[in-house]
Amino acid sequence: MIPAANRNAIWLERLKPYRERLSEPPELVVEGKLSRMVGLTLEAEGCRAAIGSLCQVVTKSGKSIGAEVVGFSGGRLFLMPTGDTQGLDPGCRVVPLGKNSLANVGFGLLGRVIDGAGKPLDSKGPLETDAKISLAGTTINPLSRKPIREALDVGVRAINAVLSVGRGQRMGLFAGTGVGKSVLLGMMTKFTTADVVVVGLIGERGREVNEFVLKILGEEGLKRAVVVASPADDSPLMRVHGALRATCIAEYFRDQGLDVLLLMDSLTRYAQAYREIALAIDEPPATKGYPP
């Protein structure tokens, strides 16, 4: 006969793993269903998620497609897919993931070419990163910004002499097609005195991306550069993410105390991607066709 005290100890030991599981219950995930798809926009019903959060759309065959919440109306969510939408049909499961897009950052990105989702486009193996930061970035108090007092040598004498670029300054380069904007950006990337150069190729043709990396930038210029390429055949959401990812990477190296030159080609196509997203969810166009 086992004493009562020993029996209690045995039962407590047997129940221990179940008590631990009950102390940290899994978070309840309310799934929805895909109710409508028009153009680039997916509409989901039956689930709730915040703007900017990620979801997975699961087809009947088990294929998962990533999407991001870009709007809502009543009980409907408007999603923008991040990949191919082949195979979607009414009633597909929509699973909120409860997290926002993150950017992998670190010194292992130097010399690499990645896409808008942060995946490597070159054949140099997996990425080695140090941290993850929000793709949305953080807002800086304007009063905490230092005044622009020092010039940055961009490696082009004509710019240094006549149109000097200050450390911390933003500058726009506007010109027609085929006059050498990309060549000029490549010269600045190779010859600037900045410690790190981050290049965002947003909305460019695939051939132009390959030409910029191999011919204009070259192997020497790529050593201290990070190239984020989101060509024209990417979805509008991926083009927006490409620009945001390039900015996040540049801000990371800035926070490490390095001089960083961020080049974006082009901001016009970045704005056009936002316009495509806004028009897809029925936002009214504003002046010159751009949404508010």
PyMOL commands that set and color helices and strands:
alter all, ss='L'
color gray80, all
select helices_A, chain A and resi 4-23+107-109+142-144+157-162+181-191+206-222+236-255+267-280+287-289
alter helices_A, ss='H'
color red, helices_A
select strands_A, chain A and resi 32-38+41-45+53-58+64-73+76-81+93-100+102-105+113-114+131-134+151-152+165-166+196-202+225-230+260-265
alter strands_A, ss='S'
color yellow, strands_A
deselect
rebuild
show_as cartoon
